Amino acid sequence: MQKLKILDADTLLCQPLNKPCFVVDGLIPAGLSLFCGPQKIGKSWLMLKLCLCVSQGTPFWKIPTTQGGVLYLCLEDTFYRIQDRLFRLTDEASKRLHFAVASCKLTDGLVGQLEDYLKEYPDSRLIVIDTLQKIRTASKKNAYANDYGDISLIKDFADRHALAVVVVHHIRKQKDSDVFNQVSGTTGLTGSADTNFVLEKTNRAGDTAILYATGRDIEYQEFSLRFRDCSWELLERKGQEQLAAAVVPPVLFRVAEFMQDKREWSGTATELLEQLGETDTAPTVITKLLNEYRITFLKDNNLFYDYRRIKAGRRIVLAKGDGVDSGDSDFGIPSKACPADTATPLSEAESGGFF
């Protein structure tokens, strides 16, 4: 029996380790990526563009790439069809880019074929398999075990050689609030992959789509794309911070701006809205929003929020932080903002369940 390879935490803290290598910076790392979308949406056009960029070392959607050899298994196409696509996409191509239109099945020799390819082309950085279904065989295993087993074979190969393998797959027709749940098959597929992509049209008859990306080594991202002249062009790229900021109600940005030159502020919700010049937000709404975003948006802007009852009535308390939680308040607001002899936190019943 092979002994476990272990590493103690002290060594792990001190030992320099290499970060994952990327073939497309911040988007496609070494390892296994699952690229999914409905049939006929243009996945193969996008994959061919990716292969061209990596083989030539040119930017992909203005994102830097690492140049290297590329193998594209176009298992649903012919060489004539690939040639026609190349005519439409480029005037010249690199000899580093190779194509194959047939291969063994995954459990019947494909990994061995890929190993032989790497021996001949050791500078390879990227392998694209289009599609997953073409390399699978029928199995009597349960669906999850079959999905997990197939993907694990490809992932193990990618990890051993520290290269990126992108596997093209389909999504189901049924819609879901989480696009990654639309991937055809079980969670054994998306759970095993290092990175997952889903390409989905914004309108069935339109030419625009959103590419959703998530993974272990990348932040969640969304790409707005348009299909034009046989190529997916980038309209907008949003990272996790931009997406999070997009869902923050605009009135909270005005609160943050209002507090820029203040150490602390206390007053009613109505008074706050008046000083903000805000006429489209109700007092009950601003109170709810301040409480809802107190540990996300407000904290990120070094602001602390409390909602208290004093002799004059219920009041909002906002205070600038000093980088650390301080004071008697559960929210880190210095106690001088609301002296203990005149202020007490509202009970759950009194606050409408805010606490």
N, C-alpha and C positions, 0 to 999 in steps of 0.2 A: 504493500500500500504506500502510495506517495505521501510524503510528509507535507503538512500545510506550510506554505510560505507566509510567515508572519513578520510584522514590523511594529515595534513598540512606539507608543505615542510620543515619547521624548525624542526619539530619532526622527519621527515624522515631522515634528515641529521644527527641527534644525536642518534636516536634509533638503538641499535644493532639488526640486522636481520640475521637469519641463511641463509647460502648459500644453493643452491640446493643440495640435497643428491644425490650421484651417486652410482649405483650398479656396474658400471665399471668406474673407475676413468677417468674423462676427456672425456668420450665417451658416456655412457648411463646414463643420469640423471633421477631423479624422474620426472614423467610426461608421456606424450604420445610420443612414437617414431614410425615412419612409416618405415618399412624395406622392400624395394622393389627390385625386380629382375625378369628376365624372367623365364618362366616355365622350370623346370628340371635343373636349374643351380646348385642347391644344397643349397637352402635357409634353408630347414628343417634340414639338417646336421649342418649348422652353428648355427641355433637356439638351437638345442639339445646340442651342445657343450657349448653354452652360459649358458643354464639352468644348466648343470652339474657343471660348474665352480662356478656360484653364489650359488648354493645349498651347495657346498662343501667349498666355500670361497677360492678357488684356483685361481691363475691368469688366465686371459683370454688374450691370446697373450702377455704374460708377463706383462699385465696391472692388477694392484690390483683390486679385487672385494670386495664388502661388502656382507658377508655371510647372508643368510636368506632363508625363504621358497620361493618356486617357483611353479607356476602352469603353465603347458604347455597344451593349448587347441589344440590338433592335430586333427583338424576337417576334414582333408582330408586323415587320416590314420586309421589304426586298431592297437589294442594293440600288436598284433603279429608283425606288421611292426616296431613299436616302440621298442619292445623287441630285434628284430634283429639288429636295429641300436645301441642299448645299448651294445649288445655283441661286436660290432665292435669298439666302442669308449672307453669302460672302463671295468675294472675288478671289480669295486665296485662303488656303487652309494649311495647317501644320501636319507634317508627317508623324508628329507625336500622337495624333488622333487616329484611333483604329476602330473598325466596326466589325461586328459579327451578326448574322441574321439567324443563326441556329446554335444551340448548345445542348449539353446533357441536362437532365433534370437535376435538381438540387441534391436528391438522395441517390443519384446514379452517376456521379462523376463530375458535376459542375465545379465543385471546389478544387478538384484536381486539375481541371482545365485552367482555372484561374491561377493556380499555383504555377503551372507551366508557363502561362503568359507572363507572369511577373519575373520568372527566371530570364526570359528573353528581353523583357522591357522593365528593368529594375527601377527606372526613374519614374514609374507610374505614380500618380497622385490620386486619380479618380477612376472609379468604375461605375457605370450606370447600367442597371438591369431593367429593361422595359419589355415585359411587365413581370410582376411577381407570379401571376397565375401561370405563365408560360414555363416556369422552372419548378412548379410543384407537381406532386403526384398524389393520386387519391390515397387516403389513409383511413384505416378503421379506428384510429385513435379518436378521442373526443376532440371537439373543435378547438378548444383552448390549447390543449397539449399539442395538437398539430400545428397551430399558428406559432406557438412559442418555440417549438422545436425547429421549425423551418427558419424562422428569423434568427434564432440563436446560432445556427450553422453559419449564416452569412456574417453575423456580428463577430463571431469568433475569428473568422477569416480576416475581417477588416481590422480588428484589434491586434491580431498577431503581426500584421504587416504595416500598422499605423498609417493606413490610407483611408480615404473616404469612399464608401460604397453607397450609392443612392439607388433605392429600389422603387420603381413606379408601381402604383397600385390604384384601385378604384375606390369610390365611395358609394354608399347606399343611396337610394332615391329618397328614403325617409329623412325628413329634416329633424334637426335636434338643436337645442339652444347652444350646445357646445359642438362646434364643427368637427372636433376630433372624434366625437362619438359617432360620426357618420362614416368613418372608415370601415370598409367592408371587412367582415370577420370579427374576431373577438378582440378583447383588450390585450391578448397575448401578443398581438402585432405591435400596437403603439406603445405598449408597456416595455417591450424588449428593445425597441429602437432607441438610439441615443437622441435623435432629432426627428421631429415630425412636421410635415408640411401638408397643408390642405389648400388647394386652389378651388375657389368657388366664385361663379359668376354673380355679379350684383343684380343682373337682369337676364333672364333666359335668352331674350332676343338681342341683348346688347353686346358690346365688344369690351366691356370692362369687367374686372374681377378683383377679388381680394385674395392675396396669398397670406395665410396664417402660418406662423412659424413658432415652434416651441421646442425646448430640448434641455438636456442636462448641462450643456456647455454654452448655451446661448440664452439671451433674454427673450422673453415673449415679444414678437414683432408682428406687424401687419404691413403688407405692401399693397398699395393701390396700383393696379396694372391696366393697360389697354392693349388689346391685340390689334396691331396695325402692320401691314406689309409683311405678314407671316411671322411676326415677332412680337413677343410680349415686352412692351416698353414700360418703364417705371414712371408713375405719376407722383407717388408720395410714399415715403417710408416713415413709419411711426414705431418708436421704441416703447418700452414699458412705461417710462416716465411720462412721455407725451400722451400715451393712451390713458394713463391714470389722471393726468391733468385735465384731459378732455372731458372727463365725467364729473369733475368738481364743479359745483354750481358757481357761476360767475360772481355772485354776491360775496362769496367767501374771499375771493381775490381782493375785493374792495375792502373787506374787513382787515385783511393783512396790510393793505396799503394805508388804511386809516390808523393802524397801530404802529406804523413805522417810527413816528416821532414821539411815541408815548411809552412810558414805563408800565402804566396800568390805567384801566378805565373801568368805571362801574356805572350802571344805569339800567333803565328798563329796555325791553326789546324795542318798544316804540321810539324811545330816545335814540337808541343806536341807529335805527333805520333813518330817522330824521337827520342825524349827523352824517350819515352816508349819502344822503340825498336819494335814498332808495324808495321808490313808490310802487314797485311791482311785487314786493315781497311782504307777506303778512307777518306780524310779530310772532305768531305761533310757529311759522315756518322757519324764520331766522333762528329761533331758539332750538328747534329740532335739528337744523343743519349744523349749528355750532356744536351741539352735543354729538351728533353722528360722526362728524369729522374731527373731533377733538384729539384723537390719538393717531390721526393720519395727517391730514392737511395742516391743521393748526400746529401740531407738534413739529412737523417738517419746517414750519415757518417760525419756530421758536415762540409760539404763543400757547398760553394756558387758559382754559375756560372753566368757569364754575357758574352755578346757578343757585342763588341763595335767597332766603327770606330774611328781611330786616323789618324794622318797625314801619317803614314807609311802604313796604310791599315786597314783591319778588323782583330781584335784580340780577342782571347779567354781570359777571365779573370777567374781564380780560386782563391778562398780564403778560409782560415780556419775561421769558425765561433767561436764566444765566448759564445755561448749558447743563445744569443738573436740577433734578427735582428738589424743591425746598419748601419750607413752611409746613403748616399744619394741614393744609388742604390735600385731599386725595389726588388732586390734579396738579399739585406742585405750585399753586398760587401762593405767594407770600401771604401770611396771615394778616399783615397790615392792610391789605386791600379790603378786607371785611373783618373788622375786629370781632373777636369771639363773643363779647358781651352784647353785640347788637345783631349778630348774624348766626344762623344755624342752617345746616344743610336741609333741604327739603326731604321729607320722607318719600318713599316710592309712590304712595298714593297721591301725595300733594304735587309731585313733579310730573304726574301723568305717566309714570313708568320710565322716565329718562334714566334713572339710576338702577 
